[in-house]
Amino acid sequence: METRALKAEGAAGAVFLDLSAPGQKHRPLKRFRRYIENSDWDEKLLQRLNRVDSCTCALAAAASLYIIILSLFILY
C-alpha cells in the first residue's frame, strides 16, 4: 500500500493533501473518522432516544437485581 502526501505552505498555514489511489482501501480508523464527520449518526441517535433510555433502564434494573441476590447469598 503506497500513500503519498504533499505538503504546501500558504497563507493559512501548512496543508497536507492525500494523494493515495482512489480505489485504495482506507484503514478502519480513517473510515470511522469519515463516517463520524460525514454522516448524521447523532440525529439518528436522538430519534432512537427512547430505545436507548429503555435499554439503559433495563441494564440498571438487571445490575441492581444481581446486587440484591448476591447480597442475600452473602448474608444467609
N, C-alpha and C positions, 0 to 999 in steps of 0.2 A: 504494500500500500504506500503509494508515494503522494505526499502532500507538499505543496509549495506555498509559501506565504510571501507577500510583497509588502514592504513597509514603505509608507510615503509620509513625509512630513509636510504639513501645511499650516495654515493659519489656525486651525482648530486643534493642532497637535498631531501626534503620531496616529496613523490609521493603518490597520492591518487588513489586507484583503485575502480571502481564502481562494486559492487557485486550484483546488482539488478537482478531479474529474467529475463531471456531472452525474455519471452513472455509478459513482463510487458509493459504497455503503458507509453511512456515518456511524460513529461509535454510539453506544447506547446512551451515554451521558449527554452527548450532543443532541440526539434525537429527543430525549426527555426535556432538555432545555428548550428546544424549539417548540415542543408540544405545550409546555407551560407558557411560553411567550406568545404563541400564535393562536391558541385555542381559547374557547370560552368555558373552561373547566370550572371556574369559580361560579359562573352563573348557573351551570348545571347542578353544582353542589347546593346552591341556595334554593333551587327548585325542588330538590330532594331532601330538604332540611328535616321534614317530618320523619322520613325513614332514618336519617342519621340520629335524630333525637330518640326515636324508639329503640334503635339498636344500642345506644348508649345507656338508656334506662334498663334495658334487658341485661346488659353486661353488669351494671351496678347491682341489680337485683340478684343475679347469679353469684356475684362475689360476696354480697352480704349473706346470702343463704349458705354459702360454703363456710364462711367465718362462723356463723351461728352453729352449724352442725359440727364443725371442728372444735369449737369451744365446749359444746356439750359432751363430746367424746373425751375431751381432756378433763373436764370437771367430774365426770362419773366413771 
